[in-house]
Amino acid sequence: MAATEAFSRSLSAAVRGLSGAWYGRHMAAADRAIRSRLPLVDLVLEVRDARVPTTSAFAPLRRRSPEPDRRRLVVLNKADLADPSETEKWMAYMTQTSCPCVALNSHSRESIKELLNAVRVRIREIKLGESDCTGTVLLVGIPNVGKSAIVNAMHQIGRIGAAEKGKLKHAIVSSHPGETRDIIGYKVASHPNIYVLDTPGVLPPVFVNDESGPQLALTGAIKDSMLQECEIAQFLLALLNSREEYKEWENSNIVGGMPSFGRAMPSSGHHNKRQYASDHTQDFIVNAVRQVLFKTISSFKGDLGNENELRSLIECQFISMQEAFRFNSELNQDVHKLVALKLLNLYRTGRLGRYTLDRAPDVGKEIAS
């Protein structure tokens, strides 16, 4: 939709205006260190964001050869936040055209076990079936795709599985990009012995197209503090207003009428969690936000394809969400910014639905060409 694209272009211009400011000396050093290790490891585990499988690709691994890369395994993490049907299409496309691919929810123990099994299989194939060999895996990806959460879970499960004693190491996990600064090794399996090297997230100093910047800003790969949070939230609302998911929220304030991605619990009995208006992640706040979005979109009589009319709708939504988030109108702070921050958090944690921003190519057409 043309009006939505206008918000994307505006945010893209803001990203370009940063002139690659995210690519500081620490990231440049990490980039060089990762490139130097790529030829030395047995397997490269490339972690991508399942919501943006193309946009979150790790630049140093962009394929130039038409042959599939069997020394690489792509992990589509945050699959619990993406459209399941699109994730299935992406897995089929990547497996048939480039390299093996698995979907992952790094917060699910079973999902991590499946990833560990896939890594074991790949290492055994690479080592020609040796059982007592040692395999090295390089974990790479852009910032904030969940690499450290994955290596922590693999290390914990692999260590328990091997019944090994000793101090359990932990990689730093944060919702903010750029927390990992060094390359650190973790043992994740025995028979064969497998060591995973966790690496800092690296973004290229220049993106390959104008759509990449807005999507990376929305998913949190670029620090919010580098941009205007309100502009990112406006882009998010432009996307939400142009889709059909809001229709699932018509009865979001009624128990039993909730969509599958977030059912509210009835509030009865003294064992239930207390409700705090300051905590925007609680169900009653999330439901209020969904109701605002449903009512404002469904009652909108203007043209969503017109940039000015869409901008008016978004401004109305910002004002209505002040009440949904329980903000005091007398606050001296920038209330629009506070709304933007909380709205972005709800999107990034899946409380506003599951969205895939990069559509999967047609496998048949790709192979035929």
Residue, then its C-alpha position, 0 to 999 in steps of 0.5 A: m500500500a502506497a501510504t504504508e510505503a511512505f512511512s517505510r521510506s521516511l524511516s529508511a531515510a532516517v536510517r540512512g542518515l545515521s551513515g552506518a553509526w551502528y558499525g562502530r569499532h567494536m562491531a568492525a573488530a568483531d566482523r574481522a574476527i568472525r571472517s577470520r574464523l569462518p574457514l577454520v570451523d566445521l559448521v557455521l550456525e547462522v541465526r536469523d529472525a524468522r520475521v525477517p529471514t532475508t533482511s536478517a541474513f548475515a552479510p559475510l555469508r551471502r552466497r556467491s556459489p549456486e551450489p548449496d552450502r552444506r557447512r552451514l545451518v540456518v536457524l530461524n529463531k523467534a519462530d514463535l513471533a512469526d507467521p507459522s505458514e510463512t516460516e514453513k515456506w521459508m524453511a522449504y525454500m532455503t533447504q531446497t535452494s541454499c542450505p539446511c534450515v530449522a525453525l526455533n523458539s529459543h525459550s522452548r526446551e524441546s525446540i533447543k533439543e531439536l536444534l542440538n540433534a540437527v547440529r549433531v547430525r551435521i557434525r557426524e556427516i562432516k566428520l564422516g561418522e566418527s563418534d569420538c571426534t571434536g566438532t567446532v561450530l561458529l554461531v553468527g548473526i546480526p544483533n538481537v536475533g537471540k544468539s546468546a539465548i540459544v548458546n546458553a540453552m544449548h550449553q545447559i541442555g548439552r551439559i545435563g545430557a552429558a552428565e558433566k559437572g563443573k561451573l555452568k557458563h552464561a552468555i549475556v542475554s539482553s533485549h538490546p542489541g550489541e551486548t555480546r562483545d567477545i567470541i566465547g566457546y561453550k561445550v554443548a555435546s559429547h560423543p561427538n564433542i561439540y563446541v559452539l563459539d558465540t560471536p557478537g552480532v554484526l550489521p553491515p555498515v550499508f544495507v543492500n536495499d531501502e526496506s532493510g533499515p525500517q524492518l531491522a529498526l522495527t525488530g530491534a536489530i538497530k538500537d531504538s536510541m539511534l532513531q526516533e522511537c515514535e517514527i518506528a512505532q508509526f511504521l509499525l502502526a502503518l503495517l498493522n492498519s494495512r493488515e487483517e489481524y486486527k479483526e481477531w481482537e474484536n472480542s479481546n476483552i471477553v474471556g473465551g474470545m481471545p485469539s490463539f496468541g494470547r488468552a487472558m485469564p479470568s480474575s477470580g480468587h486470591h491466587n491470581k496475579r495482582q494487576y498493576a496499571s504500570d505493567h503494560t505486559q499484563d493481559f488487561i493492558v494488552n487487551a485494552v491496546r488491542q481493543v483500541l486498535f480494533k475500534t480505531i481501524s474498524s471505525f475508520k472511514g477514510d482511505l488507508g491508501n492516502e498518506n495524510e489520512l493514514r497519518s491522521l488515523i495513527e495520531c488518533q491511535f497514539i492518543s487513544m493508547q495513552e488511556a489504554f496504557r494508563f498514562n496520566s495526561e498531566l505527565n511532564q514526559d513525552v507521552h507519545k514516546l512512552v506510548a511508542l516504547k510500550l507498543l514496540n515492546l508488545y510487538r517484539t514480544g508477540r503480544l500483538g500477533r505473529y507477523t512475517l515481514d519478508r514473504a517467502p519466494d516461490v520454491g518452484k519458480e526459483i528452482a525452475s529459473 
